[in-house]
Amino acid sequence: MSTPNPFRGVPVTGSTASRGGSSALSTNSVLRNTYLLLSATLLFSALMAGVSMAIGAPRGAGMVCSLVSLGLLWFVVPRTANSANGIWVVFLVTGLLGFGLGPVMNSYIGRFANGSQIVMMAFGLTGSIFVGLSAYAVKSGRDFSFMRGFVYGGVMLAFVMSIGLLVASMFGYYFQPLALAISAMFALLMCGMILSQTSDIIHGVETNYILATISLYVAIYNLFVSLLQLLGFAAGDD
């Protein structure tokens, strides 16, 4: 018995029709299904984060969830993106990442007197930035594909810098200015990713709403974590 696909209206693999009207209809369907799936995964991720916070999951659990999610993103999502099974893989990835956020948010809430306000402010800023950038990309119709190379190149650089900072901290060296620079860099790069990914959808470059959803979710996730770190520093994190 085949798995039902709740996101009907466009094939998962997506195909841009040769005629203008069909092409526009296909693009709108991809955009609609992407936002529908993204909304569902964000709610599920928030639920899992709440569960993690409620049970007091340790920081180690967050690291394990992140590593498992990374493996799924690299090896499983690309293989299932063209079938309905990809939807459940996306929920698995976002659920794990959400659960891994629980210990991080508990840490901020326990460390600062206004920790809850910091977390909520990070949530609010992330949501506002995403809605604003997405609305701009859709309404303006501009092509932001030129940002793609810069974004992915910047992400690789920031990732390498993060690894270097982690290794240095293991030997007792922690460079706060570098950590803040990496967080700010990630925040800006994720804004660029939101613009470029949304642009790819509305211009018919990205026709797979599963891949589009996971890209936007990763951008939102990293934007939230980066803003949380920056706000924590502003509040006196050392």
Secondary structure as the mmCIF struct_conf table of DSSP 4:
data_model
#
loop_
_struct_conf.conf_type_id
_struct_conf.id
_struct_conf.beg_label_comp_id
_struct_conf.beg_label_asym_id
_struct_conf.beg_label_seq_id
_struct_conf.end_label_comp_id
_struct_conf.end_label_asym_id
_struct_conf.end_label_seq_id
HELX_LH_PP_P HELX_LH_PP_P1 SER A 2 PRO A 4
BEND BEND1 PRO A 6 PHE A 7
BEND BEND2 GLY A 9 VAL A 10
BEND BEND3 VAL A 12 THR A 13
BEND BEND4 SER A 18 ARG A 19
HELX_RH_AL_P HELX_RH_AL_P1 GLY A 20 ILE A 55
TURN_TY1_P TURN_TY1_P1 GLY A 56 GLY A 56
HELX_RH_AL_P HELX_RH_AL_P2 ARG A 59 GLY A 71
HELX_RH_PI_P HELX_RH_PI_P1 LEU A 72 VAL A 76
HELX_RH_AL_P HELX_RH_AL_P3 VAL A 77 THR A 80
TURN_TY1_P TURN_TY1_P2 ALA A 81 ASN A 82
BEND BEND5 SER A 83 SER A 83
TURN_TY1_P TURN_TY1_P3 ALA A 84 ALA A 84
HELX_RH_AL_P HELX_RH_AL_P4 ASN A 85 ARG A 111
TURN_TY1_P TURN_TY1_P4 ALA A 113 ASN A 114
HELX_RH_AL_P HELX_RH_AL_P5 GLY A 115 SER A 140
HELX_RH_3T_P HELX_RH_3T_P1 SER A 145 MET A 147
HELX_RH_AL_P HELX_RH_AL_P6 ARG A 148 MET A 170
TURN_TY1_P TURN_TY1_P5 PHE A 171 GLY A 172
HELX_RH_AL_P HELX_RH_AL_P7 GLN A 176 ILE A 202
TURN_TY1_P TURN_TY1_P6 HIS A 203 GLY A 204
BEND BEND6 VAL A 205 VAL A 205
HELX_RH_AL_P HELX_RH_AL_P8 TYR A 209 ALA A 234
TURN_TY1_P TURN_TY1_P7 ALA A 235 GLY A 236
#
